[in-house]
Amino acid sequence: MKKIAVLGSTGSIGTQTLDIVRKYKNKLKVELLAASKTSDLLIKQIDEFKPNYVYIKEGKPINGVTTIIGESELYKITELDIDLYINGISGIDGILPTYLLLKNNKKLATANKEAIICLGEILGDKYSDIFPIDSEHSAVFQCLLSGKKSEVDKIILTASGGPFLFYPKENFKDITAQQALNHPRWKMGKKVSIDSATLMNKGLEVIEAHYLFNIPYSQIDVVIHPESIVHGMVQFKDGSIISHLSPPDMRIPISFAISFPDRWETDTKKLNLTELKNLTFIEPDYSKFPLLKTAKECGIKGGAYPIVLTTADELAVQHFLEGNISFDKIPEYIGQVIQNSNFKKPESFNDVIKIIEETKKIFWNILKLQNVN
Ligand code: MN
């Protein structure tokens, strides 16, 4: 029996993780469920999976289960008897649990790229034990099993291009949240869906790959691949490219993170290669999707820049979803925040949190100024 924790259990990754647990009740036991707050779905999950512990960021104790409440108590989840923690939390909320788990040498499988990026400078040395759930990174992880690290020429991340790949740029200003949330290939949470529409998601994934695989930016490429069948590739020095293909279904990388080094049957419909017909690969259009470039530049600059980028993006996405800024303005706001920031390289967890808090202030000031004008 593998004892697992599901952080962000009511979100997209969390619910898909529990789909796998439901299929493998004889192999997996949910020891802990964690969510930001109590909800009908969380109560349903507790009834079904009967965890011994539940963590909520805020709220009251939940009947019939030991409830850990509040960030000051979060460290307690690292003291439980758990074989694998799965972090499906969306955005910078996932930073504290990621920090505590890695600091205490816990086994972590994570889809929370923002935490990997923001903690990269201070915890990067602990990243070699992380199991990636982000589909591209799971793919690259699997391709890397084909050779030695020293034999790698480059890592190639694929991007679907999102819903606006072929949409004219002059119409970007009119894009609604509903249109942007409607991803053509993947079933995902709101934050990552908007990031996919701006291609910021791929930019964040480049930085994620840099920290996870400890590889220089000059050896990480991005290609647009609208079919979303090839999820990642590794080109080795001899000219061989090893690639990972699967239907676009997050349950595959989640399942592999749980079952590794074994592979378990999943409920995903298997690929039929003759039905695919074409696999296309296109150079990204940086003028249409400037955030991909912005993200790479922030990654290369390093220090506090990846944290500023991640924070500014999270706020820009939130304000776009709330209708406060238009889709075409997302890159502008993020660019302005970066220009107005000047932080030293973080040396500690407190530094990281401080950079996030200060970046939020810079964002709010810019938003206020724009609204006055
Ligand atoms: Mn991804």
Residues whose N, C-alpha, C, O or C-beta is under 5 A from the ligand:
A	BS01	MN	D134 S135 E136
